[in-house]
């Protein structure tokens, strides 16, 4: 297995002979705009409302990122996880629409059909198989006050490979703990910048949530993703490292730079 941090929650994964691209957000820096432009959501810190996103460039060209991809995996349809054209109500403008895409529900499948994708599958808690790879949808809770829309996690399993858990946009809550205890993953990818919105509260994990994951799976490799790209984040790589150091678990958590990869 090879895991490459691209940017934000966009991750390229080589797993059991297949190349996956998770949550492909490939827009150029600043082109999504700011929360002042989006207006559907409000950030608790008004000084962040004018910061344009993505806040950083891709580490390589979109063409290089997409080369050889067999399957797109989408944890949820938010504009910092998938390129969306608000004017046309379509998305995925950088993607090859003939590459299979897996989404969490029928509503998102309908969106993908309207966007021109030709091979769309809906993820399931009962698992889907791609050759020898089993993909299982897992629960996620995308907000401490109330969910900011549906989201999901993913379990990848295959004979001869380590079990991978992509938690997606979620906070720590009992269903995440249950997923960890049920599947006992060898590798865990967490979204950890502790992004916040006024109506929904904290949307994804912070250092305290990471600590709960670590306590549940102390011998598992944990990767902190979704960093330094969106303006409503309350942690960056540096401050997360500091907080994990204070908790004495910094050496147990990988915080990859964009473009960094790991082989397992």
C-alpha positions in Angstrom: 0.0 0.0 0.0 1.2 3.5 -0.8 -0.6 6.6 0.5 0.2 10.0 -0.9 -1.1 13.2 0.7 -2.1 15.5 -2.1 -3.9 18.5 -0.6 -6.6 18.9 2.0 -8.5 15.5 2.1 -7.3 14.6 -1.4 -5.3 11.4 -1.1 -3.9 9.0 -3.7 -3.8 5.4 -2.6 -2.2 2.4 -4.3 -4.0 -0.6 -2.8 -4.0 -4.3 -4.0 -3.1 -3.3 -7.6 -5.6 -0.5 -7.9 -5.0 3.3 -7.8 -7.6 5.3 -5.9 -8.1 9.0 -5.6 -10.0 10.1 -2.5 -12.0 13.3 -2.4 -10.5 14.9 -5.5 -10.4 18.7 -5.0 -8.0 19.9 -7.7 -8.9 23.5 -8.1 -6.2 26.1 -8.4 -5.2 28.2 -5.3 -7.8 30.8 -4.4 -10.4 29.8 -7.0 -13.1 28.5 -4.7 -13.2 32.0 -3.1 -13.9 32.9 0.5 -16.7 32.5 2.9 -17.7 36.0 2.0 -18.2 34.7 -1.5 -19.9 31.5 -0.6 -22.3 33.1 1.9 -24.1 29.8 2.7 -21.9 29.3 5.8 -20.5 31.6 8.5 -17.2 31.2 10.2 -16.9 32.0 14.0 -13.8 34.1 13.4 -14.9 37.0 11.0 -11.2 37.8 10.2 -11.1 34.5 8.3 -14.2 35.2 6.1 -12.2 36.9 3.4 -9.5 34.3 3.0 -9.7 32.6 -0.4 -9.5 28.9 -0.8 -7.8 26.6 -1.5 -5.1 28.4 0.5 -2.3 26.6 -1.2 -1.4 25.2 -4.6 -1.4 21.5 -5.5 2.0 19.9 -5.0 2.1 18.7 -8.6 -0.1 19.2 -11.7 -3.6 17.8 -11.8 -2.5 15.7 -14.8 0.2 14.0 -12.7 -2.2 13.4 -9.8 -4.8 11.8 -12.1 -2.4 9.7 -14.1 -3.3 6.0 -13.8 -6.2 6.4 -11.4 -8.6 3.5 -11.5 -11.3 4.7 -9.1 -12.5 7.9 -7.5 -13.8 7.6 -3.9 -15.9 10.5 -2.5 -16.6 10.6 1.3 -19.1 13.5 0.7 -20.0 16.2 -1.7 -18.6 19.4 -0.2 -16.7 21.9 -2.3 -13.4 21.4 -0.4 -13.6 17.7 -1.2 -14.8 17.8 -4.8 -14.7 20.5 -7.5 -18.3 21.9 -7.9 -19.5 24.5 -10.4 -22.2 26.3 -8.5 -23.4 28.1 -11.7 -24.2 24.8 -13.5 -24.8 22.5 -10.5 -22.3 20.0 -11.9 -18.8 18.9 -10.7 -15.6 17.1 -11.4 -14.4 19.2 -14.3 -10.8 17.9 -14.0 -11.8 14.3 -13.8 -12.1 11.6 -16.5 -15.8 10.9 -16.4 -15.2 7.3 -17.7 -13.4 6.4 -14.5 -15.7 4.7 -11.9 -16.7 6.9 -9.0 -18.0 5.7 -5.7 -20.3 8.0 -3.6 -22.2 7.7 -0.3 -25.8 7.9 -1.3 -28.3 8.1 -4.2 -28.5 11.9 -4.1 -24.8 12.2 -4.8 -25.1 9.5 -7.5 -27.7 11.6 -9.2 -25.4 14.6 -9.0 -22.6 12.6 -10.6 -24.9 11.4 -13.4 -25.9 15.0 -14.1 -22.1 15.8 -14.2 -21.5 13.2 -16.9 -19.9 10.4 -15.0 -20.6 7.1 -16.7 -19.8 4.5 -14.0 -21.3 5.4 -10.6 -21.6 3.2 -7.6 -23.2 3.9 -4.2 -21.2 2.7 -1.2 -22.8 0.4 1.3 -22.3 -0.7 4.9 -22.6 -4.2 3.5 -19.4 -3.7 1.4 -18.8 -3.6 -2.3 -16.1 -5.6 -4.0 -13.6 -4.5 -6.7 -11.7 -7.6 -7.6 -10.1 -8.7 -4.4 -10.7 -5.4 -2.6 -13.6 -4.9 -0.3 -14.8 -1.3 0.4 -17.2 -0.7 3.3 -19.0 2.6 4.1 -18.7 3.6 7.7 -20.6 6.2 9.8 -19.4 9.8 10.3 -20.7 12.8 12.2 -19.8 16.0 10.5 -20.4 18.6 13.2 -20.5 19.0 17.0 -23.7 21.1 17.1 -25.4 19.4 14.2 -24.3 17.6 11.0 -23.1 19.8 8.2 -24.7 17.4 5.7 -24.1 13.6 5.4 -20.6 12.2 5.3 -19.0 8.8 5.5 -15.8 7.0 6.2 -14.3 4.0 4.3 -12.7 0.7 5.1 -10.5 -0.9 2.5 -9.6 -4.6 2.9 -7.8 -7.1 0.8 -5.9 -10.3 1.3 -2.2 -9.5 1.5 -2.8 -5.8 2.4 -3.2 -4.0 5.6 -6.7 -2.8 6.6 -7.1 0.9 5.9 -9.7 3.2 7.6 -10.4 6.6 6.0 -12.5 8.3 8.6 -13.6 11.2 6.4 -15.1 14.4 7.8 -16.1 13.4 11.2 -15.7 14.2 14.9 -14.9 11.5 17.5 -18.1 9.9 18.6 -19.3 6.4 19.5 -19.7 5.2 15.9 -16.1 6.0 15.1 -15.0 4.1 18.2 -17.3 1.2 17.1 -15.7 1.2 13.6 -12.2 1.0 15.1 -13.1 -1.8 17.5 -14.9 -3.7 14.7 -12.3 -3.5 11.9 -9.1 -3.1 14.0 -7.5 -1.1 11.1 -3.7 -1.1 10.6 -3.7 2.3 9.0 -6.0 5.2 9.9 -6.4 8.5 8.0 -8.1 11.3 10.0 -9.2 14.7 8.9 -7.8 16.9 11.7 -7.7 20.7 11.1 -10.6 21.2 13.5 -12.5 23.3 11.0 -15.4 25.3 12.5 -18.6 26.8 11.2 -20.9 29.0 13.3 -24.1 26.9 12.8 -22.5 23.5 13.0 -19.7 23.8 15.5 -16.4 21.9 15.0 -16.7 19.9 11.8 -13.8 17.4 12.0 -11.3 16.1 14.5 -9.0 18.1 16.7 -6.1 17.0 18.9 -8.4 15.6 21.6 -10.2 13.5 19.1 -6.9 12.2 17.7 -6.0 11.3 21.3 -9.2 9.2 21.6 -8.4 7.4 18.4 -4.9 6.7 19.6 -6.1 5.4 22.9 -8.5 3.0 21.1 -5.8 1.8 18.6 -2.4 2.5 20.2 -0.5 0.2 17.9 -2.0 1.5 14.7 -0.4 4.0 12.2 -2.4 7.2 12.3 -2.1 9.9 9.6 -3.4 13.4 10.1 -4.8 14.9 6.9 -7.0 17.8 5.8 -4.4 20.4 6.9 -3.5 24.0 5.9 -5.9 24.4 3.0 -9.3 25.8 4.3 -9.8 29.1 6.1 -12.2 27.8 8.8 -9.5 25.5 10.2 -8.5 26.2 13.8 -5.4 23.9 13.7 -2.5 23.9 11.3 0.3 21.4 11.0 2.5 23.3 13.4 -0.1 23.9 16.1 -1.3 20.3 15.8 2.2 19.0 16.3 2.6 21.2 19.4 -0.7 19.9 20.9 0.2 16.3 20.2 3.6 16.8 21.8 1.9 18.1 24.9 -0.2 14.9 24.9 3.0 12.9 24.5 1.8 11.1 21.3 3.4 13.3 18.6 5.8 10.5 17.7 2.8 8.2 17.0 1.0 10.5 14.6 2.2 11.2 11.0 1.4 14.7 9.7 2.4 14.6 6.0 3.2 17.6 3.9 1.4 18.0 0.7 3.1 15.7 -1.8 4.6 13.4 0.9 3.9 9.7 0.6 4.3 6.6 2.8 4.7 2.9 1.8 3.2 0.3 4.1 
